[in-house]
């Protein structure tokens, strides 16, 4: 049988991790903070309730590690929503099939119009996003979209439905930089209650998606969970477990983690588990202390003040001036958003705040021509 993350995942039980978290002591936290190289067990300690009083120390260490590994740079990108068509019912999403909204998929001309508008704002890294509708918005549509904008954006990432292995091979061949896929929650027992209908209800197919991306030789894989569906600490442990497996298996690939907290959306359920900003800082710092090489990304879901300070405790990548509806930049600004954003400031303001914090905005950090060139020899315009 072919090895996938499922083999590792089945060795860990949700309730066992929950018990471990309850038994972690302040002394365990001090020991984890004192380690030069931290294990997955240390990560669990650092996201525990017992670590909350150590947040100031964690933030200081995270700041030091991030500056040493990434410098004072913040990568900027913008999402471009291609479609709000979706065949899934997801209880937390504005695009859910059971929501009575007008569906829209961008035409070739509209994709170009949106892309040119985003490019005129300064962005060189675009993230293509869509609902999950394989018949109307499938691999052929995505490949055409990439071909249409490849001369506009040197760095293209994609966040769409899980695809089959040959599809990821094709995306890799057209130099897509990264694929983002979120498990939403690793709690198998309740996963179906959040995804009652559609292909997304297949827990294992989604769980195996990063394996298929890794086998395609993708430059970067992005993971995460929807913070608020289930206990964020346990879900984050399983995310880290997944990353550790992937780094050991597909060691040439880079990895990123995003931190989407559940936000209001049309017809969406309220969060089942509360996560405040202090909790989010603890989680970000724990990731950095555990894995210095991870790209840590923050979206416009978060409040302005939080995002302004995020680079100081470990964030290295941010979306900005985002629109979460198809056509939101130029074609149809008033169409339904997937979720509400909190930071709707123009890109000029974001850049100003980044520089005021002593950081440098970076419009791109990769392009196909540099894929096999040593970092010391790379020159970015």
N, C-alpha and C positions, 0 to 999 in steps of 0.2 A: 504494500500500500504506500502511495506517495505521501511523504511527510509534509504536513502543513501546520499552521499554528494550532489547529484543533487538538493535536496530540499534546501540546504543552498546556493548552487551556483546560483540558479535561482533568488535569492533575490538581487543579485548584478549585476550591468550593467557595461560593459567595459568603456563606455563613461562617466559614472558618476564618476568612479575612476579617469579617466583622468582629469576631471574638478577639483576634489578635490586636486589632485597633484599640479595643477597650482595655487590654492588659498592658499597653505600652506606658512606661513611666517616664518622668522627667530625667531620670538617670540614663535611660535608653536614648533619649534625645541628645543629652550631653555627649554620650559616646559616639553617636552618629555624626554630630557636628565636629567632633575631633578627628574623624577619619579623613585621610587625604584623598582616598578613592572610596567612593560610596557604592554600596550594593543595592539591589532591589529591596532587600530588607531594610536598609537605611532609608530608602525612599518612603517605605510604608511608615517608618517611625516619624519622618519629617512631615508627613501629611496628617498625622494623628492629632486628636484633641490635645494630647500632652505637649505637643510642640508649639501650640499657639502662643504661649507666653514667651517663646524664644524668637518671635517673628523679627524683632529688630536685628538680632544677631544673624539670622538667616538672610535677611535683606542685604546686610552689609557684605556677607560672604558672596552672595549671588551677584551683587554689583561688581565685586572684584573679579570673579571668575568670568563674567560676561565681558568686561572691559578687556581682559587679557586675551580672550578667545575671539571676540568679534570687533574689538575696538569701540569707538563711539559712533557707530553707524546704525541707522534704522532703515531697513528696507521698506519701500512703499509699493503698494499694488492696489488695483481697483478691480472689483468683480464686475463682469458683464453678464447679465442674465439673458439667456437666449430664449427661454420658454418657461411658462408656468403650467404647461400641460403635465399632468401626472396621473398615473394609473394606480397609485397607492393611496390607501387611507392611513394617515398618520395623525394621531390625536393632537399634535402640537404644532402642525404646519399650516400656514395660510394657503398653500398650494394643494392641500389634501383633496382627493377625488370627490369627497362628499361635501365640499364647500361649493356653494352656488356662485361661482365667480366667472367672469368672462375670460376664457382661455386665449392665450396669445403666444405664437411662435414667430420669432423674427425671420423675415425673408433675407435673402442674400444682400439686397440693397440696404435693408435696415441694419444688418450686422455691420456693414461698412460705415454707415452713418453714426452708429453708436461708437464704434471703434475709433473713428476719427475724432469724435467729440472727446472721448477719454484721453486720446493721445495729445490733443491740443491743451489739456490740463497739465501735461508734463509726464504722465505715466508712460513707462516703457515695459512694465510688467502687468499683464492682464490675466485675470482668473475667469475662465468661462464656466458659467453655472447654468443648470437647467433643472426642471422637474424630471421625474423618472417616467418617461413614456417611450418605450423602445420602438414602437411602430412609427411614430411621427418624428421623434427626436432620438435617433439612434446613432450608431457609429458612423454611418455614411454622412449624416448631417454634421456631426462633430468634425469629421475630417475635412469636409468642405469649408466649415467655419474657420478651422485652423489655416487652411490654404488661403482663404480670403484675407486674413489679417496678419499673416506671417511677415509681410513687408512693412506693416505698421508697428508691430510689437516684436522686439527681439526675444522677449521672454514670455512664453505662454504656458499657463497652468490650467488644469481642468478639474471641476468638481461636479460630477454627474452621477448617474446610476452605476452600480457595479456592472462591469462588463466581463465578457469571456476572454480567455487567454489570447486568442488571435487578435481581438480588438485592441488590447493593450500593446501587442506587438506593432500594430499599425500606427497607433498613436506615438509610440517610441520612434518609429521610422520617420515620422514627419517632424521630429524634434520637439515634441511637447516636453516642457521642462519638468513638470511635476503633476502628480495625480493625488487629489485629496479625497479621502473616503472616511466617513465617520460611522462607527458602530452604533452610535446614539446611546446605547447602554449595553454592557456586557452581562447584565442579569438575564440569563436565558429564561428563567421562570416567568418573568413578567414582560419580556420583549414583545410577545404576541399581543398583549393588551394595548400596546402603543402602536402596533402595526397590524391591525386585524385583517387587512386585505391588500393584495398586490404582491409583486415579487419581493418587495422589501420585507415581507413577513417571514422570508426564509432566512433564519438567523445564521445558519452555517454557511450559506452561499456568501452572505455579506462578510462573515468572519474570515473567510478564505480569500477575500478580494485582495488585500495587500500582498499575499503570496503570489497571486497572478500578476500583479503590477511589478513585483520584484523580479519575477522570472522574465519579464519583458525588458529588463535592464533600464528601467526608468531612472532618471537622474535623481529624483527626490520623491518621497512618499510622505503625505501629510495625514496624520491621525488625530483622533479626538473623540470626545463623547459630548452629548448635549447635557450640560451641567444643570441639574434640577429635575431630571426625570427620576433618577434614583440617587442613592447616597453617593455624593461626589467623591468621597475618599475611596470607597471600594471600586467604583468605576475607574478612577484614576490609577489605582494600583494595577488593574487589568490592562489599562492602556500602556502603562510602563512595561508590564510583562510582555505585551505584544511587541513593543519597540525593541526590547532586549532580544527577543527571538528573531526579529527581522534583521537587526544589526549583525547578529551572529550568522544568519543565513544568507543575507544579501548585503555583504559588507561593503560593496562598492557604492551602494545607494546612500544618499543623505536622507535625513528624517526631520520632520517638523511636527509640532504639536500646536493645535489651536484650542482656544478656551471659550467656546460659545456658551454663554448662559442663556437659559430659556427666556425668550422675550415674548411680549404680547403679539398675537397674530390672529387674523380672522378665523373664528371658529375653534381656536386653540384652547387646550386645557391649561390650567394654572400649574406652576411647578409643584411637584410632590415633596421636594426636599429643598430647604432654604440654603442658599449660599450667598453670603454677603461679600463685600469687597475685601474685607480683611482675610476671609477664607481664600479668596482668589489670589491674593498676594502670597499667602502661604503656599498654595499649590504651585504657582509660578516659580517661587524660590526653591521649592523642593525639587522640581524638575531640573533646575539649573545646577543645584548642588549635586544631584545624582548623575547628570549627564551633561557635561560642559559643551558638547558639540551640537546639541539639539537647537534647531531654530524654534523660537517660541513666538507665536503670532497672536495678535489681538485685533479684534474686529471693531467696527463702529457700533456694535451692540452696547459697548460700555460708555459710561458717562465721560464728558470732556475732561474733567479734572483728573479722573483716574487714568485716562489715556495719556495726559500730559506728563504724569509721573512714571508711567509704566517702564520707560527705558532704564530708569535708575534701579529697578529691582529685577531686570532680567529679560524683558521683552526685546526682541531683535527685529521684528517684522510687524507692520500694521497696514490694514486697509485704510483708505481715506476717501472722503467725498463720495461714499458709496451709495448706489441705488440698488435696491433689492427687487426690482420689478423689470420685466422685459420691456425694453424701450425707454427705461427711466431717465437716461441721460439726454436724449434728443428726440426720440420718436414719439413716445407717449408717456410723459412724466407722471401722469396721474393714475396709471394703471395700478392694480393691487400689488402691494409689497408682500414678500414672503414673511417678513417680520418687521417690527418697528426698530428703527435705529435710534441711538441716543446721541451720537456725535455727528451732527449734520453740517459741521463747519466746512467752509470752502478749503480747497487744498492749500491756498496761500497762507491761511491761518494755521493749518497743521504744520506746514514747513517752518513758519515763524516760531511756533511753540517748541518744535524739535530743536531748532538752533538756539533758542533761549535756554534750553536745558543743557546746552553744551554738546549736542549731538549733530551729526551730519546726515541729512536725508539721502538715501541711495535709491535711484530709480530702477536699477536692475543689478543683479549679482551673478548673472549667468547668460550665456548665449551659445548656440550650437557650435560655433567656430572654436570656442574655448573648452569644449567638453573634455579633451584629452591633453590640455596644455597645463603645465605646472602653474600654480597660483602666482609664483614670483615673476612669471613671464607674461601674465595677463595684463592688458592695458584696456581700461574701459573709458569710452568717451564721456 
